[in-house]
Amino acid sequence: MAHLPKGDKKLLNAWAFYDWANSVYPLTISSAVFPVFYTLLYSIRGEGDYITVFGMEMKNSALISFTSAAAFLVISFMSPLLSGVADYVGNKKAFMRFFCYLGALSCIGLYWFDLNMIYPGLLCYFMGLIGFWGSLVFYNSYLPDIAFPEQQDAISAKGYSLGYIGSVLLLIVNLALILMADGEAEAEQAMRLSFVMVGVWWIGFSQYTYRYLPKGAGAGHKVNGAVLLNGFRELQKVGKALSGNIRLRRFLGGFFVYSMAVQTVMLAATYFGAQEIEWKKYGADPSMGLIVCILVIQLVAVLGAYMTSKASARFGNIPVLVVINAFWMCLCATMYFVTTPNQFYIMAALVGIVMGGVQSLSRSTYSKFLPETDDTASYFSFYDVAEKIGIVLGMSVYGVIDQYTGSPRFATVFLASFFLIGLLLLLRIPAQTSSKTVNSVYLALHKPDSMKNMKWFPLVFVLFSSLFLVSCEGEIEPIGSQTTDPTGPIDPTNPTGGVFKVDYNGATRTATSTVVYLSGGNINISALMPGGAGFSFVFDGNATGSYDLDDENNWIVFGTSLAFYSSSNFTTGLSSGNFTVTEIDETNKTISGTFHFVGYGEDETDIIEFTNGSFTDLPYVTENPTGDVVTATINGQPYEGVDTTTALASAGGGPEYAIINSESVDSTVLNIQIKTSLVPGTYALGMPDAVISYNTVNDGFPEDATGSITITSISANHVSGTFTATVSIDGTDYQITNGVFDFSF
């Protein structure tokens, strides 16, 4: 099979189709038929809900809870080892297939489950869990390999939707066989056949996925003794990398807690319904009632996953996850009081709305927060371990409460508290970096006494707009910049022989492009690094020598798609580091020097050390005349851009944007970003078409405006038009009228 490129529709569909294949396991085995079958065996035996196992009397539902917890404990230790090995040998598809077959064959083995021979049956149940969740380690790790960031929410939701549809189809078939059974004995036999059908379905439909998925990103080495521990070393490395990624670290903390509750609900809900709902009192058959509830959940979950995907596209992943956690918390608290079948049916429908959504959105959010890396399996192993250890704790708490109180009802209160804690932890995640991050950088570093440095701001604004354009996911590369020097043809965005490099996060990184200006008595250096990160340097002076970072006119800022770091501590205002210009070659118009500094994030514990920094023979320009035009009337006063900088930027496979930053004589700035694929016409302001941002020196944060923009002419390197906008900054409204722009990029 020919290798399909990343983002290919056939490849994405093949990946998502594995949800169709494997989702019959959690529905039939974990949620619907097996719990009913398991309860039915005790009913037929007629000796109550307790069984002697492992030398003690144990409640049947508690036994399953503890067996599940033990399986997930094994999985949590096993997955980092296997994911590291899979990346090393370069064939994680083979590992995914192995666990798929292990789980499917274990399901078939449940056909012979017998209370009189409980241990072989528990072993099949145990191995089924390991097979299912073990395959998901490798399945999930494929997502960033096969889909671009802007595709991941939709394809993740599609996978869950396919899973719900496929699993419901098989459940309907199984349900029909059970309903046609005459008596408990035939119903029991129909349930046993459903376990065989799950195994056959899982193996059969997964073949389509295996046909198109690539083998993996590893190098294909042989496994030796040292490699067996490689996964744990990789897991440790991922843990260390989290120290420099505050958004990913805090997301994992929240995910660990709320996933603990989500998975416990999914694994234990049917056992709760079998024991705590008064089915016979209201003339309902408990077996059919429970299966119908699970069927309702699956059908509603398709709509829920779709709604969640749409909501995340509009409001963002984290805000939607916060709302979903609040909804889950209310559901679990309410479950304490549910006793009738109708109440249970209503709760099942409400659970369905958020069950698929929280899973698919969590998976795609984690994928989006990952740094640029080929080692996705190890990162998803870390994700998987967090989820599985959470399940171990959740199922253990549930089992202990069930065993020692005789009822799992009290456990729902604990689950509600888990969602509350998860919600609070999600609220601590820093806001998504976007054009707002540029504004935050400006506000954090701006000091009233350093006003003379404000003329560099449009250039830095362009750099960070290029770095964080759109939704700031993936690698973003500036394609060009209109920078013209009247004394020579040097283009500073394409340095000839110039090198900018620095050590941070355990590696030496070299800039892919740089922009350097020596003008107005200032040195301004901007450097774009691999993966879309970037530096901006602003120093008061234009001569060789050392520059003091404690001087408020001198500073460095480093930004990624997830966070930004300043050479000035946000709390104390102090700096640590040095910037030295060793040579300014006025003949060849190049600049060289060294630097090192400590970068401080918004969280005072979030620190990155930048060492061994150097820039050698970077081309520079001394002026930036462009002839580009931005004029407007702002609150009745004329605005004219006297210092403009333009750029063309794209976002990791996303659309290209033409950008212009225009600064007036009083240092106010208008920033315009226009998608280059647009045609002449009028558009509402806002992504993905066009954005206008405005800031004043005294009013603080630059803000995105509302309004409209009219494109009168647009070509491969030039755009012109008009705009009208309104922007509110710290409670002050600015009416922007008669706006005109005309610039090349």
JOBELJO-V483656 format. One record per run of one state. SS is the DSSP state (~ for helix, > for strand, _ for the rest). FROM is the first residue (numbers start at 1). TO is the last residue. If there is no record, write none. Layout:
BEGIN
SS	FROM	TO
SS	FROM	TO
END
This chain:
BEGIN
_	1	8
~	9	31
_	32	32
~	33	45
_	46	49
>	50	53
_	54	55
>	56	59
~	60	89
_	90	91
~	92	112
_	113	113
>	114	114
_	115	116
>	117	117
~	118	141
_	142	142
~	143	146
_	147	148
~	149	179
_	180	183
~	184	212
_	213	226
~	227	244
_	245	245
~	246	276
_	277	279
~	280	282
_	283	285
~	286	315
_	316	316
~	317	335
_	336	340
~	341	369
_	370	375
~	376	405
_	406	410
~	411	426
_	427	434
~	435	445
_	446	447
~	448	468
_	469	475
>	476	482
_	483	484
>	485	485
_	486	487
>	488	488
_	489	498
>	499	504
_	505	506
>	507	510
_	511	512
>	513	519
_	520	521
>	522	528
_	529	529
~	530	532
_	533	533
>	534	540
_	541	544
>	545	547
_	548	554
>	555	559
_	560	563
>	564	566
_	567	567
>	568	568
_	569	574
>	575	575
_	576	576
>	577	585
_	586	589
>	590	600
_	601	606
>	607	619
_	620	620
>	621	621
_	622	628
>	629	634
_	635	636
>	637	640
_	641	642
>	643	651
_	652	655
>	656	663
_	664	668
>	669	675
_	676	680
>	681	684
_	685	685
>	686	686
_	687	689
>	690	695
_	696	702
>	703	704
_	705	705
>	706	714
_	715	717
>	718	729
_	730	731
>	732	744
_	745	745
END
